Amino acid sequence: MSAFVVKLSTQALPDYVQASMPMAFNQNQSDIFVDGKDLDLRSISICARRLASMVSGDIQLAGDWHIEQQWAFAQSFFGPKTTATLHWSETQDKPKLQSMLDALLFSRSLVNQTPEQLSPESLAKQVSDWLSSLAPEHITVSTCVGEQLKAAGWQGIYEVGRGSVRPPVLLEIDYNPSGNPDAAVDTALVGKGITFDSGGYSIKSSEGMLDMKCDMGGAATVSSALGLAIMQGLTKRTKLFLCCAENLISGHAYKLGDIITYKNGTTVEIVNTDAEGRLVLADGLMAATESGASTIVDAATLTGAAVMALGRDYNALFSMDQSLVNTFLNISEQVNEPHWQLPLTQAHKQKCPSPFADTANSRPQKGGGGGGASNAAGFLARFVRDDGLGWLHIDLAAAYNRDGNEVMPSGGTGIGIRSVSELLLK
């Protein structure tokens, strides 16, 4: 059976075609009508979503497609039930597009796995296996698991994960293409890898818990970004730290009122066990700081407050290094991944006070109260060096859509992968 052909047309929209779905069919082919004045990526995405529900076989993109137009089609076309194969148009960008798709599908496969399939150890193994397959001679993997975390002083990951019978993990991957053990680390990536979040004793509602398999979206994003950068020729030493745990309730789970003492001496009172992402990321940020990396980027599905502020279309950016933010925003605009900066100052470190510890992990009110996303970033700022210079925090509000929308399929979106990858390469 021949492939279904999809072409772009800059001709005027025919009278029989609706502007809301600018696509016409002719036997085993469709034409997508685009505005020749710009790339018209949204129209392409909308049509790709429709085709995903109609075509189960191969799809061939034919004719004159810009690389960003092909990518917009691919992002929107591949959902969790897609079985079709996509063939790129004849272009010199094929290898780059294929590496981008491989990274996207790896990320989405992680995010869309069930909580039973994806334990903390399984997440760490799948990531390390995939990255090792891309550059086996340059990858070194180390893990700290279960009680080893407590012995090593990684208290945040240990406390959050100790309620589950499946142990928590701190995964460290060292990508060192020079082979020089003394080579400086250029960038350290840190990802939140909560493979399921019940909320702990601050338990979520049933509907709030339903999609908490996606709470490892940060780990999926930074892992896929590193893999994409490797496939596109990354030459700088880069480290990846994934903070993996299940946040469950048991007789061994951490509790409200507990106090965690971190390796850097910071004490944290637990006022909300559902504010667990920042607790595990604190360990990852300290490990990244210890690596000596000049740039640290963390990504996490951290707060509902970021979603309330930006919806599901933008990821939220936080940093005390405005030059780094500007660089990242320029990159994200070039690759058409929407990000938006929200406030973060030194004062935000003090926004979650505790009478018993240096800080609480949140505020004892629903959603952490007003400014919750900035307050969470302020908490994280306690665990990086140089008053936050060289550190970028991404709150992944746009990482997941249960029911999809007109331009994105259901499940993981992968928004942020290309931006982080391009930052590594630049």
For each residue, the residues with C-beta under 8 A, 3 or more apart:
1: 57 58
2: 28 58
3: 57 58 59 60 87
4: 28 29 30 51 55 57 58 59 60
5: 28 29 30 59 60 62
6: 29 30 31 32 51 59 60 61 62 73
7: 29 30 31 32 61 62 63
8: 31 32 34 44 63 64 65 69
9: 31 32 33 34
10: 33 34 35 36
11: 14 33
12:
13: 17 19 22 33
14: 11 17 24 33
15:
16: 24
17: 13 14 21 22 23 24 33
18: 21 22
19: 13 22
20: 46
21: 17 18 46 47 50
22: 13 17 18 19 32 33 34 43 46 47
23: 17 30 31 32 33 47 50 51
24: 14 16 17 30 31 33
25: 29 30
26: 29 30 31
27:
28: 2 4 5
29: 4 5 6 7 25 26
30: 4 5 6 7 23 24 25 26 47 51
31: 6 7 8 9 23 24 26
32: 6 7 8 9 22 23 43 44 47
33: 9 10 11 13 14 17 22 23 24 43
34: 8 9 10 22 39 40 43 44 69
35: 10 38 40 43
36: 10
37:
38: 35
39: 34 44 66 68 69 72
40: 34 35 43 44 69
41: 44 45 68 69 72 336
42: 45 46 72 407
43: 22 32 33 34 35 40 46 47
44: 8 32 34 39 40 41 47 48 69 72 73 76
45: 41 42 48 49 72 73 75 76 406 407 408
46: 20 21 22 42 43 49 50 76 406 407
47: 21 22 23 30 32 43 44 50 51 73
48: 44 45 51 52 72 73 74 75 76 77
49: 45 46 52 53 76 77 404 406 407 408 409
50: 21 23 46 47 53 54
51: 4 6 23 30 47 48 54 55 59 77
52: 48 49 55 76 77 78 79 82 84 409
53: 49 50
54: 50 51
55: 4 51 52 59 84
56: 83 84
57: 1 3 4 84 85
58: 1 2 3 4 84 85 86 87
59: 3 4 5 6 51 55 77 84 85 86 87
60: 3 4 5 6 87
61: 6 7 65 70 73 86 87 88 89
62: 5 6 7 89
63: 7 8 89
64: 8 89
65: 8 61 69 70 73 88 89 91
66: 39 69 70
67: 70 71 91 93 96 97
68: 39 41 71 72 335 336
69: 8 34 39 40 41 44 65 66 72 73
70: 61 65 66 67 73 74 88 89 91 93 97
71: 67 68 74 75 97 100 336
72: 39 41 42 44 45 48 68 69 75 76 336
73: 6 44 45 47 48 61 65 69 70 76 77 86
74: 48 70 71 77 78 86 97 100 101 104
75: 45 48 71 72 78 104 408 413 414
76: 44 45 46 48 49 52 72 73 407 408 409
77: 48 49 51 52 59 73 74 82 84 86 409
78: 52 74 75 82 86 101 104 105 108 409
79: 52 82 404 409 410 411
80: 108 112 409 410 411
81:
82: 52 77 78 79 409
83: 56
84: 52 55 56 57 58 59 77
85: 57 58 59
86: 58 59 61 73 74 77 78 101
87: 3 58 59 60 61
88: 61 65 70 91 93 94 97 98
89: 61 62 63 64 65 70
90:
91: 65 67 70 88 94 97
92:
93: 67 70 88 96 97
94: 88 91 97 98
95: 98 99
96: 67 93 99 100 232
97: 67 70 71 74 88 91 93 94 100 101
98: 88 94 95 101 102
99: 95 96 102 103 228 231 232
100: 71 74 96 97 103 104 228 418
101: 74 78 86 97 98 104 105
102: 98 99 105 106 227 228 231
103: 99 100 106 107 224 225 227 228 231 414 417 421
104: 74 75 78 100 101 107 108 224 414 417
105: 78 101 102 108 109
106: 102 103 109 110 130 220 223 224 227
107: 103 104 110 111 220 221 223 224 412 414 417
108: 78 80 104 105 111 112 220 411 412 413 414
109: 105 106 112 113
110: 106 107 113 118 123 126 127 216 219 220 223 412
111: 107 108 213 214 216 217 220 399 400 411 412
112: 80 108 109 213 411 412
113: 109 110 117 118 213
114: 117 118 213
115: 118 195 196 212 213 246
116:
117: 113 114 122
118: 110 113 114 115 122 123 126 195 213 216
119: 122 123 166 195 246
120: 123 124 161 164 166 167 168 169 193 195 244 245 246
121: 124 125 145 166 167 169 244
122: 117 118 119 125 126 195
123: 110 118 119 120 126 127 169 171 193 195 216 219 242 244
124: 120 121 127 128 143 169 171 193 242 244
125: 121 122 128 129
126: 110 118 122 123 129 130
127: 110 123 124 130 131 171 173 219 223 240 242
128: 124 125 131 132 139 141 143 171 173
129: 125 126 132 133
130: 106 126 127 133 134 223 227
131: 127 128 134 135 139 173 175 223 226 227 230 240
132: 128 129 135 136 139 141
133: 129 130 136
134: 130 131 139 227 230 231
135: 131 132 138 139 175 177 230
136: 132 133 139
137: 179
138: 135 175 176 177 179 230
139: 128 131 132 134 135 136 173 174 175
140: 173 174 176
141: 128 132 171 172 173 174
142: 171 172 174
143: 124 128 169 170 171 172
144: 148 149 152 154 169 170 172
145: 121 148 149 167 168 169
146: 149 167 168 169
147: 150 151 158 167
148: 144 145 151 152
149: 144 145 146 152 154 155 157 158 161 168 169 170
150: 147 153 154 155 158
151: 147 148
152: 144 148 149 170
153: 150 262 263
154: 144 149 150 157 158 170 263 283 287
155: 149 150 158 159 260 261 262 263 283
156: 159 160 243 260 262 279 280 281 282 283
157: 149 154 160 161 168 169 170 243 244 245 279 280 283 284
158: 147 149 150 154 155 161 162 168
159: 155 156 162 254 258 260 279
160: 156 157 163 168 194 200 245 247 254 276 279 280
161: 120 149 157 158 164 167 168 169 244 245 246 247 280
162: 158 159 168 252 253 254
163: 160 200 246 247 248 249 250 252 253 254
164: 120 161 167 168 245 246 247 248 250
165: 250
166: 119 120 121 246
167: 120 121 145 146 147 161 164
168: 120 145 146 149 157 158 160 161 162 164 244 245 246 280
169: 120 121 123 124 143 144 145 146 149 157 161 193 242 244 245
170: 143 144 149 152 154 157 241 242 243 244 283 284 287
171: 123 124 127 128 141 142 143 193 240 241 242 244
172: 141 142 143 144 239 240 241 287
173: 127 128 131 139 140 141 226 239 240 242
174: 139 140 141 142 237 239
175: 131 135 138 139 226 230 234 237 238 239 240
176: 138 140 179 180 181 183 237
177: 135 138 234 235 236 237
178: 183 235 237
179: 137 138 176
180: 176 183
181: 176
182:
183: 176 178 180 237
184: 237 292 294
185: 188 237 238 239 291 292 293 294
186: 236 237 238 293 294 295 424
187: 236 238 239 293 294 295 296 297 423 424
188: 185 238 239 240 241 287 288 289 291 293 295 296 297
189: 222 223 225 226 238 239 240 241 288 296 297 298 299 420
190: 218 222 241 242 243 281 284 285 287 288 296 297 298 299
191: 216 218 219 220 221 222 223 240 241 242 243 284 298 299 300
192: 215 216 217 218 219 243 277 280 281 284 298 299 300 301 302
193: 120 123 124 169 171 216 218 219 242 243 244 245 280
194: 160 197 212 215 216 244 245 246 247 276 277 280
195: 115 118 119 120 122 123 213 215 216 244 245 246
196: 115 212 213 215 246 247 248
197: 194 204 209 212 215 247 274 276 277
198: 203 204 209 212 247 248 249
199: 202 203 204 208 209 247 273 274
200: 160 163 203 247 248 249 253 254 273 274 276
201: 249 253 255 256 273
202: 199 256 272 273 274 275
203: 198 199 200 209 249 274
204: 197 198 199 208 209 212 274
205: 208 209
206: 209 210
207: 210
208: 199 204 205 212
209: 197 198 199 203 204 205 206 212
210: 206 207 402
211: 214 400 402
212: 115 194 196 197 198 204 208 209 215
213: 111 112 113 114 115 118 195 196 216
214: 111 211 217 301 399 400 411 412
215: 192 194 195 196 197 212 247 277 301
216: 110 111 118 123 191 192 193 194 195 213 219 220 244 301
217: 111 192 214 220 221 299 300 301 396 399 400 412
218: 190 191 192 193 221 222 277 298 299 300 301 302 394 396 399
219: 110 123 127 191 192 193 216 222 223 242 243 244
220: 106 107 108 110 111 191 216 217 223 224 412
221: 107 191 217 218 224 225 299 394 396 399 414 416 417 420
222: 189 190 191 218 219 225 226 240 242 297 298 299 420
223: 106 107 110 127 130 131 189 191 219 220 226 227 240 242
224: 103 104 106 107 220 221 227 228 414 417
225: 103 189 221 222 228 229 416 417 418 419 420 421 424
226: 131 173 175 189 222 223 229 230 234 238 240 421 424
227: 102 103 106 130 131 134 223 224 230 231
228: 99 100 102 103 224 225 231 232 417 418 421
229: 225 226 232 234 238 421 424 425
230: 131 134 135 138 175 226 227 233 234
231: 99 102 103 134 227 228
232: 96 99 228 229 421 425
233: 230 425
234: 175 177 226 229 230 238 424 425
235: 177 178
236: 177 186 187 424
237: 174 175 176 177 178 183 184 185 186
238: 175 185 186 187 188 189 226 229 234 424
239: 172 173 174 175 185 187 188 189 288 291 293
240: 127 131 171 172 173 175 188 189 191 222 223 226
241: 170 171 172 188 189 190 191 284 287 288
242: 123 124 127 169 170 171 173 190 191 193 219 222 223 284
243: 156 157 170 190 191 192 193 219 280 281 283 284
244: 120 121 123 124 157 161 168 169 170 171 193 194 195 216 219 280
245: 120 157 160 161 164 168 169 193 194 195 276 280
246: 115 119 120 161 163 164 166 168 194 195 196
247: 160 161 163 164 194 196 197 198 199 200 215 273 274 276
248: 163 164 196 198 200 253
249: 163 198 200 201 203 253
250: 163 164 165 253
251:
252: 162 163
253: 162 163 200 201 248 249 250 273
254: 159 160 162 163 200 258 260 270 273
255: 201 258 270 273
256: 201 202 270 271 272 273
257: 269 270 271
258: 159 254 255 269 270
259: 267 268 269 270 356 357
260: 155 156 159 254 267 268 270 279
261: 155 265 266 267 268
262: 153 155 156 265 266 267 268 282 283 286 383
263: 153 154 155 283 286
264: 286 382 383
265: 261 262
266: 261 262 282 358 359 382 383
267: 259 260 261 262 357 358 359
268: 259 260 261 262 279 282 354 357 358 359 360 361
269: 257 258 259 354 356 357 359 360 361
270: 254 255 256 257 258 259 260 273 279 360 361
271: 256 257 275 352 354 360 361 362 363 364
272: 202 256 275 361 362 363 364 368
273: 199 200 201 202 247 253 254 255 256 270 276
274: 197 199 200 202 203 204 247
275: 202 271 272 278 279 361 362 368 376
276: 160 194 197 200 245 247 273 279 280
277: 192 194 197 215 218 280 281 300 301 302 376
278: 275 281 282 300 302 361 362 376 379 380
279: 156 157 159 160 260 268 270 275 276 282 361
280: 156 157 160 161 168 192 193 194 243 244 245 276 277 283 284
281: 156 190 192 243 277 278 284 285 298 300 302 380 383
282: 156 262 266 268 278 279 285 286 379 380 382 383
283: 154 155 156 157 170 243 262 263 280 286 287 383
284: 157 170 190 191 192 241 242 243 280 281 287 288 298
285: 190 281 282 288 289 296 298 380 383 384 391
286: 262 263 264 282 283 289 290 383
287: 154 170 172 188 190 241 283 284 290 291
288: 188 189 190 239 241 284 285 291 293 296 298 384
289: 188 285 286 293 296 383 384 385
290: 286 287
291: 185 188 239 287 288
292: 184 185
293: 185 186 187 188 239 288 289 296 390
294: 184 185 186 187 390
295: 186 187 188 324 390 391 392 423
296: 187 188 189 190 285 288 289 293 384 390 391 392
297: 187 188 189 190 222 391 392 393 394 420 423
298: 189 190 191 192 218 222 281 284 285 288 380 391 392 393 394
299: 189 190 191 192 217 218 221 222 394 396 416 420
300: 191 192 217 218 277 278 281 393 394 395 396
301: 192 214 215 216 217 218 277 395 396 399 400
302: 192 218 277 278 281 306 373 376 395 396
303: 306 307 367 368 372 373 376 395
304: 307 308 367 372
305: 308 309 367 368 371 372 373 376
306: 302 303 309 310 315 316 342 373 395 396 397
307: 303 304 310 311 312 397
308: 304 305 367
309: 305 306 316 342 373 397
310: 306 307 313 314 315 316 340 342 397 398
311: 307 314 397
312: 307 397 398 400 401 405
313: 310 338 398
314: 310 311 338 339 340 397 398
315: 306 310 337 338 339 340 394 395 396 397 398 399 415 416
316: 306 309 310 339 340 341 342 373 394 395 397
317: 325 328 329 339 340 341 342 392 393 394 395
318: 341 342 343 344 373 374 377 392 393 394 395
319: 322 324 325 341 344 388 391 392 393
320: 344 345 346 381 387 388 389 391
321: 324 325 388 389 390 391 392
322: 319 325 326
323: 326 327
324: 295 319 321 327 328 390 391 392
325: 317 319 321 322 328 329 341 392
326: 322 323 329 330
327: 323 324 330 331 423 426
328: 317 324 325 331 332 339 392 419 423
329: 317 325 326 332 333 339 341
330: 326 327 333 334
331: 327 328 334 335 419 422 423 426
332: 328 329 335 337 338 339 419
333: 329 330 336
334: 330 331 422
335: 68 331 332 418 419 422
336: 41 68 71 72 333
337: 315 332 415 416 417 418 419
338: 313 314 315 332 398 415
339: 314 315 316 317 328 329 332 394 416 419
340: 310 314 315 316 317
341: 316 317 318 319 325 329
342: 306 309 310 316 317 318 373 374 377 395
343: 318 348 371 374
344: 318 319 320 348 374 377 378 381 388 393
345: 320 348 378
346: 320 349 381 387 388
347: 350 351 378
348: 343 344 345 351 371 374 375 377 378 381
349: 346 359 378 379 381 382
350: 347 353 359 378
351: 347 348 363 371 374 375 378
352: 271 359 360 361 362 363 368 375 378 379
353: 350 359 360
354: 268 269 271 357 358 359 360
355:
356: 259 269
357: 259 267 268 269 354 360
358: 266 267 268 354 382
359: 266 267 268 269 349 350 352 353 354 379 382
360: 268 269 270 271 352 353 354 357 363 364
361: 268 269 270 271 272 275 278 279 352 379
362: 271 272 275 278 352 368 372 375 376 379
363: 271 272 351 352 360 368 369 372 375
364: 271 272 360
365: 368 369
366: 369
367: 303 304 305 308 372
368: 272 275 303 305 352 362 363 365 372 375 376
369: 363 365 366 372 375
370:
371: 305 343 348 351 374 375
372: 303 304 305 362 363 367 368 369 375 376
373: 302 303 305 306 309 316 318 342 376 377 395
374: 318 342 343 344 348 351 371 377 378
375: 348 351 352 362 363 368 369 371 372 378 379
376: 275 277 278 302 303 305 362 368 372 373 379 380 395
377: 318 342 344 348 373 374 380 381 393 395
378: 344 345 347 348 349 350 351 352 374 375 381 382
379: 278 282 349 352 359 361 362 375 376 382
380: 278 281 282 285 298 376 377 383 384 393
381: 320 344 346 348 349 377 378 384 387 388 391
382: 264 266 282 349 358 359 378 379
383: 262 264 266 281 282 283 285 286 289 380
384: 285 288 289 296 380 381 388 391
385: 289 389
386: 389 390
387: 320 346 381
388: 319 320 321 344 346 381 384 391
389: 320 321 385 386
390: 293 294 295 296 321 324 386
391: 285 295 296 297 298 319 320 321 324 381 384 388
392: 295 296 297 298 317 318 319 321 324 325 328
393: 297 298 300 317 318 319 344 377 380
394: 218 221 297 298 299 300 315 316 317 318 339 416 420
395: 300 301 302 303 306 315 316 317 318 342 373 376 377
396: 217 218 221 299 300 301 302 306 315 399 400 415 416
397: 306 307 309 310 311 312 314 315 316
398: 310 312 313 314 315 338 413 415 416
399: 111 214 217 218 221 301 315 396 412 413 415 416
400: 111 211 214 217 301 312 396 411 412 413
401: 312 404 405 408 409 410 411 413
402: 210 211 410 411
403: 410
404: 49 79 401 408 409 410 411
405: 312 401 408
406: 45 46 49
407: 42 45 46 49 76
408: 45 49 75 76 401 404 405 413
409: 49 52 76 77 78 79 80 82 401 404
410: 79 80 401 402 403 404
411: 79 80 108 111 112 214 400 401 402 404
412: 107 108 110 111 112 214 217 220 399 400
413: 75 108 398 399 400 401 408
414: 75 103 104 107 108 221 224 417
415: 315 337 338 396 398 399
416: 221 225 299 315 337 339 394 396 398 399 419 420
417: 103 104 107 221 224 225 228 337 414 420 421
418: 100 225 228 335 337 421 422
419: 225 328 331 332 335 337 339 416 422 423
420: 189 221 222 225 297 299 394 416 417 423 424
421: 103 225 226 228 229 232 417 418 424 425
422: 331 334 335 418 419 425 426
423: 187 295 297 327 328 331 419 420 426
424: 186 187 225 226 229 234 236 238 420 421
425: 229 232 233 234 421 422
426: 327 331 422 423
